[in-house]
Amino acid sequence: MSAEVVAAVAQAHRRDWAQLLAATARLTRDLDLAEECTQDAYAQALRVWPQIGIPDRPGAWLTTTARNRALDVLRRQSALRRALPLLVTDRSVPGPEDGLDDDRLRLVFTCCHPALSRDAQVALTLRLVCGLSTTEVARAFLVPEPTMAARITRAKKKITTARIPYRVPSPDHLGGRVSAVLDVVHLIFTTGHTAPSGAHLVRRDLVDSAINLARMLHLLMPTDTEISGLLALLLLIHARDDSRVSAGGRLQLLSEQDRGRWDNRLISEGVALVTDALRRRPPTRYAVEAAIAAVHAESPTWSDTDWAEIIGLYDVLLQLWPSPVVELNRAVAVGLRDGPQAGLDALTPLLAEPVLATYGYLSAARGEFLRQLDRWTPAADAYQEALAHTDNEVERAFLTERLGEVQRQASTAITLREAYR
């Protein structure tokens, strides 16, 4: 099999999987059968394309193949299927004039239906919309493959047995449902941006899946400011990825990153999106978060960062989305504007927040400010706390390095005190 064919099938998988599966599911009204027929179409492409050549329109070829396979199965199983629960389809979905009549949207909104748990929403979205294998989804969320397979199976079964409709929500319900979808996309991105565990800081498959989902949603609903804001946020953060780890594998803080390695194309696209989103009122959570990322992206150096503007944006964000994590980020920004003692003072009230009790970044931020104040022993305690709540090996290596540094400084300080007694 030629490398050209393999590459063409892989590209078609990335580009067309969601559309192909969604269109087939509308025909079959059965997610399992649609998934099976979609997988068969790609397998058929690997067998046939070396003989017939790569089609001019690979997506159309795959769609026809999957539909033909589905029709064949439906004909053979027609008697059995009359007794089985099927996806509920609805002809009252918004039409093309509304810009929302797309099979992919039906699939996304079905996977993210509020009747499903958040874990099920994420798993189904990665499996059915992004086309990740069950093994890859299990690895992403640190559960055994059989556990994830059972979770996905239960979610699919609930969609059919609970008669969850395979459709785009009606306009009066669309706003709330879009927010739930975007929260799933954002969770997929953040899980990939800093992997919960493992040897690599970034899970690029998850990052790419989230960005592709956000792009798809923006393409299908280009006037939705919340979607524009989320896409802008993901692009602006992703633009810095190549500079987050040094050639030697060391974590690079934002202050240490080589900004020449930032992706200016993604930054320009993200800034344009967030500018447009903020122009429309009222501002959304993701648009304000993207505006904060844009301030960082447009600062030529670390010392040029406008911390006053960032703190002001965090104040707006706290009104839109009150969250201890937002308060933590704002406190760090205060410390970077007003000095490490001000940062520590801003962090102190957050120590009583139950949500942050096992959040390693709070301890790491305290350790950094204490280190800057030469308070070596409490800094060491803070870094040890952060290590206890961090499983990513790149982050652990960084924190271990910081811990060793402050422990050596603490030991030196004790030795000096003993010498001058």
C-alpha positions, -999 to 999 in steps of 0.1 A, spaced: 0 0 0 14 34 -10 22 61 15 2 85 -6 -30 64 -1 -24 60 37 -19 98 39 -50 105 19 -71 82 41 -57 98 73 -64 133 60 -100 122 50 -104 108 85 -94 141 101 -114 162 78 -146 142 71 -151 117 99 -177 138 118 -197 147 87 -196 111 74 -207 95 107 -234 121 113 -249 117 78 -249 79 82 -265 81 117 -293 102 102 -299 74 77 -296 44 101 -310 61 133 -285 39 151 -252 52 164 -235 18 166 -245 9 131 -235 43 118 -201 40 134 -196 5 121 -205 16 85 -182 46 88 -153 25 99 -160 1 71 -159 29 45 -124 39 56 -112 3 56 -127 -1 21 -107 30 10 -75 15 22 -83 -17 1 -97 0 -30 -79 33 -35 -45 16 -44 -63 0 -74 -86 28 -85 -66 58 -74 -75 84 -48 -109 100 -57 -111 137 -66 -136 140 -37 -126 115 -10 -153 127 13 -181 121 -12 -166 86 -20 -165 77 16 -201 90 22 -215 69 -6 -196 38 5 -208 42 41 -244 48 30 -244 19 7 -231 -3 35 -257 10 58 -286 4 33 -274 -31 28 -274 -38 65 -308 -21 70 -323 -43 43 -310 -75 59 -320 -64 94 -354 -47 87 -375 -72 106 -352 -72 136 -348 -34 137 -386 -29 139 -383 -42 175 -353 -21 185 -352 14 199 -339 39 174 -326 74 174 -355 99 174 -351 121 143 -372 153 139 -381 171 107 -386 203 126 -349 211 129 -339 246 117 -336 247 79 -307 258 57 -319 294 58 -310 295 95 -275 283 88 -279 254 112 -291 225 92 -259 204 93 -256 167 103 -225 174 123 -244 198 146 -270 171 152 -243 148 162 -225 173 185 -257 183 203 -267 147 207 -234 138 222 -236 168 246 -272 164 256 -278 175 292 -294 141 300 -259 126 298 -232 129 324 -203 152 317 -180 122 315 -203 106 289 -206 138 269 -168 141 266 -163 104 258 -190 104 231 -177 136 216 -142 124 213 -153 90 200 -180 99 176 -173 135 166 -135 135 167 -131 99 156 -106 89 184 -105 52 191 -118 39 224 -82 32 234 -72 68 228 -102 82 247 -94 59 277 -58 69 277 -68 106 276 -88 103 308 -67 78 326 -92 49 328 -88 13 316 -100 7 280 -129 -17 291 -141 10 315 -142 36 287 -158 11 263 -186 4 288 -191 41 294 -194 49 257 -218 19 252 -240 30 281 -241 66 268 -252 54 233 -278 31 248 -292 60 269 -295 81 238 -318 55 222 -337 42 252 -343 76 267 -354 89 232 -328 117 232 -336 134 199 -310 135 171 -315 171 162 -303 207 166 -321 223 196 -349 247 188 -339 284 187 -353 291 221 -332 263 236 -301 268 215 -282 293 237 -281 271 268 -272 240 248 -244 258 229 -228 267 263 -228 230 273 -212 220 241 -185 247 244 -178 236 280 -171 200 266 -148 214 239 -130 236 264 -125 206 288 -111 185 260 -86 213 251 -75 219 287 -70 182 293 -47 181 262 -30 215 268 -15 202 301 -19 164 303 -30 152 337 -2 127 337 24 111 315 58 120 301 46 148 278 33 182 288 8 184 259 -16 158 244 -17 171 209 -44 147 198 -68 163 223 -57 198 216 -62 193 178 -96 176 184 -108 205 205 -96 231 180 -111 212 151 -144 210 170 -143 248 178 -136 255 141 -164 233 130 -189 250 153 -177 284 142 -180 275 105 -216 263 111 -226 291 135 -204 320 125 -224 347 143 -224 331 177 -201 352 199 -196 325 225 -182 302 199 -161 329 184 -147 337 219 -139 300 226 -121 295 192 -101 327 198 -91 315 233 -80 281 221 -60 295 192 -42 322 213 -32 296 239 -22 270 214 0 296 196 24 294 225 27 256 226 60 252 208 78 274 234 64 258 266 91 231 268 128 237 261 149 216 238 161 198 269 125 190 280 123 216 308 90 234 314 93 271 304 72 296 324 55 324 303 82 348 315 109 324 301 94 316 268 110 325 235 82 346 219 99 343 185 86 307 185 50 318 190 27 312 160 19 346 147 -7 333 122 -27 318 151 -23 349 171 -36 371 143 -66 348 137 -73 347 175 -71 385 179 -94 391 150 -119 367 164 -119 381 199 -120 417 186 -152 408 167 -167 389 197 -161 418 221 -175 443 196 -209 426 202 -227 429 235 -228 415 261 -193 400 264 -191 363 270 -169 343 294 -148 328 267 -144 362 249 -130 378 281 -107 348 286 -95 352 250 -90 389 256 -66 381 285 -47 356 263 -45 383 236 -29 408 260 -1 382 266 1 373 229 5 409 218 31 419 245 65 420 227 83 410 260 73 397 294 82 431 310 58 448 286 28 429 298 0 452 308 -9 436 342 -34 464 350 -54 455 319 -52 418 327 -65 424 363 -93 445 349 -103 417 325 -102 392 354 -126 415 373 -150 414 344 -146 376 341 -154 372 378 -187 389 372 -195 367 342 -181 334 357 -174 335 394 -148 308 401 -120 302 426 -97 294 397 -104 328 382 -97 344 416 -64 324 417 -54 337 383 -63 372 393 -43 370 425 -12 358 405 -17 388 382 -18 411 412 15 397 424 31 402 390 19 438 390 24 448 426 51 425 438 53 390 455 40 401 489 9 415 473 5 383 454 8 362 486 -18 384 503 -42 380 474 -37 342 475 -42 338 513 -81 339 513 -81 312 486 -64 287 510 -98 281 525 -115 273 492 -124 235 491 -123 235 453 -86 245 454 -76 221 482 -60 197 457 -53 222 430 -15 221 426 -12 255 409 -23 273 440 6 258 460 30 264 430 20 301 429 26 305 466 59 287 463 70 311 435 61 342 455 77 329 487 109 321 467 110 356 454 108 369 490 137 346 500 114 328 524 130 295 516 115 271 542 78 280 535 86 280 498 99 245 501 67 234 519 46 250 491 65 232 464 61 199 482 24 205 483 23 212 446 42 181 439 17 160 459 -10 172 435 8 170 402 12 139 381 25 153 348 62 144 346 73 177 329 56 197 356 70 174 383 105 179 370 101 216 371 87 216 407 114 192 418 140 216 405 124 245 423 122 225 455 158 215 454 168 252 448 149 265 478 160 237 500 196 245 493 190 281 500 172 272 533 202 250 543 226 278 534 206 303 555 206 280 585 244 275 582 250 312 581 228 318 612 247 291 630 280 307 620 270 341 634 257 329 667 
